[in-house]
Amino acid sequence: MRLSRYFLPVLKETPADAQIASHRLMLRAGMVKQQAAGIYSWLPLGFKVLNRIEQIVNEEQQRAGHIPLLMPTLQSAELWRESGRYDAYGDELLRITDRHKREMLYGPTNEEMITDIFRSHVNSYKDLPLTLYHIQWKFRDEVRPRFGVMRGREFLMKDGYNFDLTKEDALHAYNRHLVSYLRTYERMGLQAIPMRADSGPIGGDDTHEFLVLADTGESEVFYDSEITDLKFGDREIDYDNVEQLQGVLEEFTSRYARTDETHDEAVFAKVPEERRRTARGIEVGQIFYFGTKYSEPMGATVVGPDGARTPVHMGSHGIGVSRLVGAIIEANHDDKGIIWPEGVTPFDVGIVNLKQGDASTDSACEALYRELKAKGLDPLYDDRDERAGAKFATMDLIGLPWRITVGPRGLASNTVELTSRRTGESEELSAEAAVNRLAEIYAPVKAAAFA
Amino acid sequence: MRLSRYFLPVLKETPADAQIASHRLMLRAGMVKQQAAGIYSWLPLGFKVLNRIEQIVNEEQQRAGHIPLLMPTLQSAELWRESGRYDAYGDELLRITDRHKREMLYGPTNEEMITDIFRSHVNSYKDLPLTLYHIQWKFRDEVRPRFGVMRGREFLMKDGYNFDLTKEDALHAYNRHLVSYLRTYERMGLQAIPMRADSGPIGGDDTHEFLVLADTGESEVFYDSEITDLKFGDREIDYDNVEQLQGVLEEFTSRYARTDETHDEAVFAKVPEERRRTARGIEVGQIFYFGTKYSEPMGATVVGPDGARTPVHMGSHGIGVSRLVGAIIEANHDDKGIIWPEGVTPFDVGIVNLKQGDASTDSACEALYRELKAKGLDPLYDDRDERAGAKFATMDLIGLPWRITVGPRGLASNTVELTSRRTGESEELSAEAAVNRLAEIYAPVKAAAFA
């Protein structure tokens, strides 16, 4: 993309009402614009990051064998009366009346609707196991929306639902989600720690929240420091292998790690003192096993191998897709701006032309742009007629992990400058070598994508 | 995808309340499920088609230089009061009140919001031309929703908005949309004819609707038969070339083609009688130039080259993404089911194993499945333990354009059977030759995708 043809409305001033770094930086970098309290437009740069996150979530869900569909944003109140949640949910549920005075709501979650889909179409245990998921906009009418997209009202979530014949099978589905989530967050450059949590209005016994450590996190968390040494890495996973997934669950959840909701001082005291940590965390996902809580009242049953009808065991599993954009920034920024991990960056590399309008720098930049694209990379070329300082400041603010600077002095010795946004270190090398280096850097990101 | 692990709830019986073919077939093929009047869940097969259509729209918009962003589904009433549409829009506007008694609405279109984004961030004519678009769910509270996704209440639309300094520039943007739409529909296997139309509640003078001819269309249309001979084809387009695009506009709009809203019997009478056609059409898109209708009341101005502030010239341009799924089926089906064009089919090819459980047919099917995937094709393998007749009926119903049948008799002579859904013709050939044939058939589809 050429910046002269893009829409990147960066702000010079820091918005006064933005209290946390991600909110400030998303406004300054022209990623979002607030349209109403807790409701945002995703401007092109922000939307691009949102798409990359969504794509990683999709790939990892499908790798785990989960099947995408799409439920609508509006639901009928009728369905929520069946589960008893229409009256129980409180003021955060946005209730709507249509022209025919029918009661509806803007879905904050989809347990009822997916259970309705299941009971309408599935009849036999032979069609299990089944996990369906969607990535759809939700609404939660927060009394005081704040922190930008971190606590918005209209938000994008991936929510998946498993249907299984037995509790045992459903716990395997739970483990599939845990493992796929570990992998998902690592691809985004995040360490998200599964912590024992409280089930809240979804219900159920088994539940883990995934938390990213950050000073601005909304939850206080308590954990054994050994847990931050765990890496999922590129291990081979067979999602049908019950023992393997149970092993991963145990590896990642056997150490103490809890939010303030479930924290137990007596248990925590057994962790060796030098490994006890207290910090703050941002919740970026949660998985639940809740058995027959919805299937029983709503009649979601299957005929089992013995010919008898039995309610299915279910769980639900969410990833906060729009919230992740904020969480990633909270964990990756400095005073100058955002520092995107390679896995989610909106553009792979920025090209800064130091002397726009000069025939030789212009043509060197154009050639570089083409060669990067030929390698499957996605460059943002700052071809505006602006001072170098302004171009650097924009690149630092929007946080592309790599920058190539092209100027007459370097070109005289056939070099360009490749700079890492994270370390600030620069290297002079030929344009060809710079392209090859970037292709190498991004090779693991491309390889992680689902074929 | 293996069918035994997919969620494809086909119905044996024709739903009684579905009046048109696309609605019946989408229900029978397990593509959608109605959740409330005019509100649907997109089950996995339907969602896959929806995604393919969305991807083509995205690719062609970006090819034309238009920039994606995403506006929220809910909007504040305040914004619509500025344009005067809050009171004018009538009962189809779904009005919502939040917990703080603020008036909101579920957006049926986004002229106001995009104008607000523009006026907040753009100040100079140097930032023009600019065209922003999004693909987002909309709501129109139809008094009598019907025909499935063809006239639903919650629907997916691509809506794009151009901002230009002059009327002339805005008409070039209009032409960019016309050309990109012709290309978009052709990639979906549709002939959509641009017809002079009425602007309705969007406003403006210049507008064309794109109509697909089909007996079940909601509009009566009148046209010169020469227009159906026009093909966009794979011509090279430079979207910055004003004359070239004007030439395409003239080529595709100079012949008589109007909907009942703008039909003029006296002008139609001048078309030679043997070329006069009356038919029905389904509207799948519309483009508008409306000048300063929104920019003036909402203060969307730029500083021009002369230093004076001037309201920008705008247009809006829509493609009915969810409606297209229905329109494509209306134009492509027979008594047995859907017949997908290659450009939008949910799976490229179906594999039918005639003797599931037989070691040699199973392994031949598995090998075929892997080889198709290795060629970048997306097969659906019916690996269920079902009779051949049931497998064929399912494949015909869901309408994959190609089917490979694998059975013991063919394998004895090293052949499989490749069948066209459209013609019903079959050919016996080696598995390798079948894979190569399919790769050839789909090569133009893959080549049309935006690199």
HADDOCK unambig.tbl for C-alpha pairs under 7 A between the chains (distance, minus, plus):
assign (segid A and resid 9 and name CA) (segid B and resid 121 and name CA) 5.96 0.50 0.50
assign (segid A and resid 36 and name CA) (segid B and resid 76 and name CA) 6.43 0.50 0.50
assign (segid A and resid 39 and name CA) (segid B and resid 72 and name CA) 6.79 0.50 0.50
assign (segid A and resid 40 and name CA) (segid B and resid 72 and name CA) 6.27 0.50 0.50
assign (segid A and resid 41 and name CA) (segid B and resid 70 and name CA) 5.84 0.50 0.50
assign (segid A and resid 41 and name CA) (segid B and resid 71 and name CA) 4.34 0.50 0.50
assign (segid A and resid 41 and name CA) (segid B and resid 72 and name CA) 5.74 0.50 0.50
assign (segid A and resid 42 and name CA) (segid B and resid 69 and name CA) 5.77 0.50 0.50
assign (segid A and resid 42 and name CA) (segid B and resid 70 and name CA) 4.98 0.50 0.50
assign (segid A and resid 42 and name CA) (segid B and resid 71 and name CA) 6.13 0.50 0.50
assign (segid A and resid 43 and name CA) (segid B and resid 69 and name CA) 5.01 0.50 0.50
assign (segid A and resid 43 and name CA) (segid B and resid 70 and name CA) 6.59 0.50 0.50
assign (segid A and resid 44 and name CA) (segid B and resid 67 and name CA) 6.91 0.50 0.50
assign (segid A and resid 44 and name CA) (segid B and resid 68 and name CA) 5.83 0.50 0.50
assign (segid A and resid 44 and name CA) (segid B and resid 69 and name CA) 4.58 0.50 0.50
assign (segid A and resid 47 and name CA) (segid B and resid 69 and name CA) 5.62 0.50 0.50
assign (segid A and resid 47 and name CA) (segid B and resid 70 and name CA) 6.44 0.50 0.50
assign (segid A and resid 67 and name CA) (segid B and resid 44 and name CA) 6.92 0.50 0.50
assign (segid A and resid 68 and name CA) (segid B and resid 44 and name CA) 5.84 0.50 0.50
assign (segid A and resid 69 and name CA) (segid B and resid 42 and name CA) 5.77 0.50 0.50
assign (segid A and resid 69 and name CA) (segid B and resid 43 and name CA) 5.04 0.50 0.50
assign (segid A and resid 69 and name CA) (segid B and resid 44 and name CA) 4.59 0.50 0.50
assign (segid A and resid 69 and name CA) (segid B and resid 47 and name CA) 5.62 0.50 0.50
assign (segid A and resid 70 and name CA) (segid B and resid 41 and name CA) 5.83 0.50 0.50
assign (segid A and resid 70 and name CA) (segid B and resid 42 and name CA) 4.96 0.50 0.50
assign (segid A and resid 70 and name CA) (segid B and resid 43 and name CA) 6.58 0.50 0.50
assign (segid A and resid 70 and name CA) (segid B and resid 47 and name CA) 6.43 0.50 0.50
assign (segid A and resid 71 and name CA) (segid B and resid 41 and name CA) 4.34 0.50 0.50
assign (segid A and resid 71 and name CA) (segid B and resid 42 and name CA) 6.12 0.50 0.50
assign (segid A and resid 72 and name CA) (segid B and resid 39 and name CA) 6.79 0.50 0.50
assign (segid A and resid 72 and name CA) (segid B and resid 40 and name CA) 6.27 0.50 0.50
assign (segid A and resid 72 and name CA) (segid B and resid 41 and name CA) 5.73 0.50 0.50
assign (segid A and resid 76 and name CA) (segid B and resid 36 and name CA) 6.41 0.50 0.50
assign (segid A and resid 91 and name CA) (segid B and resid 99 and name CA) 6.63 0.50 0.50
assign (segid A and resid 94 and name CA) (segid B and resid 98 and name CA) 6.57 0.50 0.50
assign (segid A and resid 96 and name CA) (segid B and resid 96 and name CA) 5.92 0.50 0.50
assign (segid A and resid 98 and name CA) (segid B and resid 94 and name CA) 6.57 0.50 0.50
assign (segid A and resid 99 and name CA) (segid B and resid 91 and name CA) 6.64 0.50 0.50
assign (segid A and resid 99 and name CA) (segid B and resid 141 and name CA) 6.96 0.50 0.50
assign (segid A and resid 121 and name CA) (segid B and resid 9 and name CA) 5.97 0.50 0.50
assign (segid A and resid 141 and name CA) (segid B and resid 99 and name CA) 6.95 0.50 0.50
